[in-house]
Amino acid sequence: MLHVPETGSTNADLRQLADAGGEDGLWLRADRQTAGRGRQGRDWSSPSGNFHGSTLVRLRPGDPMPATLALVAAVAMEEAVRASLPEIGARLSLKWPNDLLIDGAKLSGILLERTGDAIVIGMGINLASAPQLPDRATTALCDHGVAVAPATMQARLADAMSRWVATWREDGLAAIIARWEARAHPRGAVLTARLPDGQVLTGTFDGLASDGALRLGLADGASHVIHAGDIFLV
């Protein structure tokens, strides 16, 4: 596992290492990022004290769809964070596709990027501080009386990712979906979805489709399948 005091983006650095032959399972952690990014090109606040890291998955013949590694990363992150504060129990939950929440407030983010046969998975977890966002509540582990060093979180994440990527490869996506749903908000939870075309839908969580897409139950009884978008708990 690699570590640097500061970099622009661990994802950008790891993409370069992937192109240079970096091996499956490689990790890079930075104490601070100056150009961290989230989904859909958003800036990601990356101050010292939080976790900022990326890992590399080399795709193999027969692997499930690469995009479903977002769900793999989510269940691995949930497991690693739960090990840090097991007493919170049901207060910790997943929200599609890969947000981790405490009491409904965003704790973390995940960004997948592809280069050749490699998927670079960037992860950010608010350990010591949480940024203020205009459209959603945020939180950090320290807000719940938990102090975790970034290096400790990296070790927990690396262990969890190794096991869940192996499950993804050996048992298929269904095993990942089952775990994800078991750690998510309950079915029937009211969600609002902002879709890439600007459409806004409100409905209830109806689980995940077999390919990992979100099923949103609508008022007319139909189920709308969502492959991309921003999801908010109402």
DAQUI-V106445 format. One record per residue. N is the residue number from 1. SS is DSSP state (h for helix, s for strand, l for the rest). Layout:
n=N ss=SS
n=N ss=SS
This chain:
n=1 ss=l
n=2 ss=s
n=3 ss=s
n=4 ss=s
n=5 ss=s
n=6 ss=s
n=7 ss=s
n=8 ss=l
n=9 ss=l
n=10 ss=h
n=11 ss=h
n=12 ss=h
n=13 ss=h
n=14 ss=h
n=15 ss=h
n=16 ss=h
n=17 ss=h
n=18 ss=h
n=19 ss=h
n=20 ss=l
n=21 ss=l
n=22 ss=l
n=23 ss=l
n=24 ss=l
n=25 ss=l
n=26 ss=l
n=27 ss=s
n=28 ss=s
n=29 ss=s
n=30 ss=s
n=31 ss=s
n=32 ss=s
n=33 ss=s
n=34 ss=l
n=35 ss=l
n=36 ss=l
n=37 ss=s
n=38 ss=l
n=39 ss=h
n=40 ss=h
n=41 ss=h
n=42 ss=l
n=43 ss=s
n=44 ss=l
n=45 ss=l
n=46 ss=l
n=47 ss=l
n=48 ss=l
n=49 ss=l
n=50 ss=l
n=51 ss=s
n=52 ss=s
n=53 ss=s
n=54 ss=s
n=55 ss=s
n=56 ss=s
n=57 ss=s
n=58 ss=s
n=59 ss=l
n=60 ss=l
n=61 ss=l
n=62 ss=l
n=63 ss=l
n=64 ss=l
n=65 ss=l
n=66 ss=h
n=67 ss=h
n=68 ss=h
n=69 ss=h
n=70 ss=h
n=71 ss=h
n=72 ss=h
n=73 ss=h
n=74 ss=h
n=75 ss=h
n=76 ss=h
n=77 ss=h
n=78 ss=h
n=79 ss=h
n=80 ss=h
n=81 ss=h
n=82 ss=h
n=83 ss=h
n=84 ss=h
n=85 ss=l
n=86 ss=h
n=87 ss=h
n=88 ss=h
n=89 ss=h
n=90 ss=h
n=91 ss=h
n=92 ss=s
n=93 ss=s
n=94 ss=s
n=95 ss=s
n=96 ss=l
n=97 ss=l
n=98 ss=l
n=99 ss=s
n=100 ss=s
n=101 ss=s
n=102 ss=s
n=103 ss=l
n=104 ss=l
n=105 ss=s
n=106 ss=s
n=107 ss=l
n=108 ss=s
n=109 ss=s
n=110 ss=s
n=111 ss=s
n=112 ss=s
n=113 ss=s
n=114 ss=s
n=115 ss=s
n=116 ss=l
n=117 ss=l
n=118 ss=s
n=119 ss=s
n=120 ss=s
n=121 ss=s
n=122 ss=s
n=123 ss=s
n=124 ss=s
n=125 ss=s
n=126 ss=l
n=127 ss=l
n=128 ss=l
n=129 ss=l
n=130 ss=l
n=131 ss=l
n=132 ss=l
n=133 ss=l
n=134 ss=l
n=135 ss=l
n=136 ss=l
n=137 ss=l
n=138 ss=s
n=139 ss=l
n=140 ss=l
n=141 ss=h
n=142 ss=h
n=143 ss=h
n=144 ss=h
n=145 ss=l
n=146 ss=l
n=147 ss=l
n=148 ss=l
n=149 ss=l
n=150 ss=h
n=151 ss=h
n=152 ss=h
n=153 ss=h
n=154 ss=h
n=155 ss=h
n=156 ss=h
n=157 ss=h
n=158 ss=h
n=159 ss=h
n=160 ss=h
n=161 ss=h
n=162 ss=h
n=163 ss=h
n=164 ss=h
n=165 ss=h
n=166 ss=h
n=167 ss=h
n=168 ss=h
n=169 ss=h
n=170 ss=h
n=171 ss=h
n=172 ss=l
n=173 ss=h
n=174 ss=h
n=175 ss=h
n=176 ss=h
n=177 ss=h
n=178 ss=h
n=179 ss=h
n=180 ss=h
n=181 ss=h
n=182 ss=h
n=183 ss=l
n=184 ss=s
n=185 ss=l
n=186 ss=l
n=187 ss=l
n=188 ss=l
n=189 ss=l
n=190 ss=s
n=191 ss=s
n=192 ss=s
n=193 ss=s
n=194 ss=s
n=195 ss=l
n=196 ss=l
n=197 ss=l
n=198 ss=l
n=199 ss=l
n=200 ss=s
n=201 ss=s
n=202 ss=s
n=203 ss=s
n=204 ss=s
n=205 ss=s
n=206 ss=s
n=207 ss=s
n=208 ss=s
n=209 ss=l
n=210 ss=l
n=211 ss=l
n=212 ss=l
n=213 ss=l
n=214 ss=s
n=215 ss=s
n=216 ss=s
n=217 ss=s
n=218 ss=l
n=219 ss=l
n=220 ss=l
n=221 ss=l
n=222 ss=l
n=223 ss=s
n=224 ss=s
n=225 ss=s
n=226 ss=s
n=227 ss=l
n=228 ss=l
n=229 ss=l
n=230 ss=s
n=231 ss=s
n=232 ss=s
n=233 ss=s
n=234 ss=l
